[in-house]
Every structure is written in C-alpha cells, then in structure tokens.
C-alpha cells in the first residue's frame, strides 16, 4: 500500500512574506530551503508500502510512519505527521492513530509559541461520494508538544482514535484505492468555522493554495449573505 500525505494550511487575510536566506550559512540552511521549495512545489509525498506497512505495524516491527517535514509558509512553522496504522496507546489494535509533530527550524526565533492553531486531519474518500473522514483538535498550550522545539522534534500530539481499523481493513472500502491512501493535514490560522470544513476539503487538491483560499473566502461570504436575506 502507498500512503500519500498531503499538507497544507488555511489562512484568512494573512499576508505572505518571503525572505531570502543569507549566503554562506552551510548545508543546514540549504536543506531548510530545499524542504520549503518541495512543499511549495506541491506538498504531496509518497511512502511506498507494497502491502507490508500494515503487517509491520501489527507485528510491531514498525509501529509508526512519519511524513516528510513541511512548513506552514516559507517563514513559518516546521512540522510533520505521524501515523500509527495499528493504533497507539489505548487505541492499539482498534483504531488508526494520527498525530501532529512540531519540529525545530531556523524560523523559530521569529515565531510565536506556544503553537496555538487548530489542526485538522482528513482521510479522503476516493469515490464520488466524498465521505471524507475529518477530525480536528486544538493544541493544549500547556503541553510540551506545542512549545518551541528544543530538539529536532517535539512529542507528537493529536487524535489516537482517528479511524476504526475494522473499517479501513474492509475489502472495497472507499479510503484505499489502488493500494493508496490519501491523508491531508491542515493548519487553520484563520479560525475557519467547522461548518465550512467539508466545503474546504471538497476542493480539488490540485488547485493552487491561493485559489483554494479565495474559494473558501467566497463561500464563507456567500453563506453570510444567504443568512442575512
């Protein structure tokens, strides 16, 4: 099985600022730049699975999978997702567990901590029905998971009981097609209403992010106008 991890962010009237990296800072800065450019170019990553990932998780040879790092913006937070296919903690052997991980980056000195933005996970229904699995959580700002990272990665935090294993293991389920599963990670900097999430996640992921943001804003304005009539 292949796991596609899509990462994105939702902003509401938040300007983007791009700054250049000063020269002669070594390979760490170049790696940071490479990772940022990779996300800006599409943000879709593939983990080749070949049917072995679930077996490895069940036998505990490899209990979790990390997504590649991604950024909330070119000068934003660095983060990644962590997926336990066979569950973690009290969700072990009953649910898939999905977590969010803050990572240390060169941007941290100019960012605000603790991290306090809603995180949404979406597992895509790959059929026209589009019954996506959507769940969100708000950070506990007292937790070490959301403080400024002092090592490469903070402790993962998220949703232990994201999706029942019994459903994902059913033959013909709509979330695994051609041995591939798609999971999207959204960081909401604009406090999007919960009622707008299904619309936002129904948009074509292939559209540029600024186009998706414009469509979400238009839909929000349309709903407000509709309510006032």
N, C-alpha and C positions, 0 to 999 in steps of 0.2 A: 504493500500500500504506500502511496505517496501522500504526504501531508503538505498542503500549500498553506503558508501563513501569510496573510495579507495584513499590512499595518498601515494605519492612517491616523489622522487627527481631525477633529471638528473644531473650527474656530468661528466665533461670531464677531465680526467687525474688529478683528485683531490684526493690526498691520504686520507684515513680514519684513524682517530686516536681514540682509545678507552682508556679512563682513568677510574680508579677505584674511587669510592666515599669513602671519609674518613669516618671512623666509628663514631658513637655517635653524629650524627647531627640531629636526630629526624625524625618525621614522614614525614616532607615535602620532604626531600631527598629521602625517601623510595617511596613516591608517584611519584616523578620525575622518579626514576629508574623503577618503575612498568610501567609507561606510556611509557617509552622508550622501554622496553622489549616487551610490547604489540605491538608496531609498528614494531619492528624488527621481530616479530613472524609472521607477515602477513599484518598488516595495513588495514584490512577490518573490517569495523564496520557496524552494523545493527541498524536501528531505526524502531521498529515495528509500523506500521501505521494503519493497519486494515481499510483502506478506509476513515479514519477520518481526515487525515492531510490536504487534500485539502479543506474539509468542514470547518475545524478550521481556515485555512488561509483566506478563503473567508468571513467568519463571523467575522474575526479578533479576535477570541479567542486566537489563537496562530499564529502570523504573520510570525514567522521565526523558523528555525530549525538549531541548532548548531551541527557540527560533534564533536566527541571526539577530544581532543588535539592530535597532532602528532609532530614529530621532523624531521628536515631535515637531521640529523645524530645524533649519540649518544651524541655528544657535540655541537650540532647545535641549530638552531632557533626552538622555540616552536610556534606552530600556529594551527589554525583550520579554517574550512569553515563555512560560514553562508548562508543558503538558504532561500529565500523568495518565497514560492510556488506560491503566488498570486501577486508577484511583490512588489517593494518598490519605493517610490517617484514617479517620472513621469512614471515609468513602472508599477505602480499599476493597476491590473486588465487586463493588456495587455501582460506582459512577466513574466517569472520566473527570479528572480534576484539572482545572485550568487556572494558572497563576500569572501575575504580573511582577516583573523584576526591574527595579531601578538599578542603573549601572553608573559607575563613575565616569565622568568625561571632563574634557578641558573647559566645557561651558559652565560647569557647576558654580564657579565663583560669582557669576552674574545672575544666577537663577534663584528663585525663591524656594526655600524649604521651611517646613516640611512640604512635600508634594501633596497637593490637596485638590486634585481634579478627578472627576468621575471617569472610571474605566469601564468600557463595555466590550464584551466578547460576543461574537456572532459566528455560529457554525451554519454554513449555507446549506439550505435545501436546494439540491441541484436539479430539481424538476420544476416545471412551470407553476406548481402550487406555491412555491416560495414560502413554505412554512419554516422559516429560519428559526434556529434556537438562539435567543437573545437573552443575555443576563448581564447585569451591571453591579458594580459595587463602588462605594465611596471610601477613600482611604481613612484609616484611623490615624490621625496625625500624631497620636502619642506613640505609635508603633515605630520601632527602629527601621521597619521596612520602607518608611517614607521620609526618613531624614536624609540629609546629604550623605551620599555614599562615602565611606572611608576605606573601603576595599573595592575590588573590581565589581562586585555585585552585592546588593542588599539581600536580605532574606525575602524569598518570594511570598506574595500575599495575593489572595484572590478568592476563587469560588471552588471549594472542594467538591461539591456535588453539582457539577455543571451539567452533566447529561448521563442518564442511566445506561449502563453497559448493555443491559438486555436489549435496548432499542438499537444501539449502534451495531450490535452483533447480529441483528436480524438480517436474513437474506433479502436483498432488494430494498433495503432502507434508502431513503432519498438523500442521505448525507454522505454516502460513499458511492462514487460512480467511477468506473474505470480505474479502480484501486486508488482513488484520490479523494482527499477530504480537504475542504477549504475552511479556514478559520480566520476571522478578521478581528483585529484589536483596534479599538477606537479610544482616543483620549479626548474628552469633551472639555474644551476650555471656555465654552460659551454657555454652559448650563442648559443644554437642549432639553425641552420638555419631553417627558417619557413618551407621550402620545405621538411625538414626531419621529421617534427612533425607527419604527417599522418602515416609514417612508424613506428615511435616510439610508437604511440598509437594503432597500429595494432598488436603489440606483445602480446603474451599470458601473461596476468597479473599474472598468477600463477608462471611464471618463477622467480627465484631469481633475485634481483635487479642488482647484479653484472653481471649476464648473459645478462640481457636486455641491460645494459650499453655497454657490449662488442659487442653485435649485432648491436647496434646503431653506435658505432665507426667503425665497419667493413663496414656497409652500407655507412657511410659517406666517407670512404676511397675508396670504390668501385665506388662511383659517381664521386669523384675527378679524379680517374684513367680513368674512362669512358670519361670524358670531355677532358682529355689531349690526348686521342688517335685520 
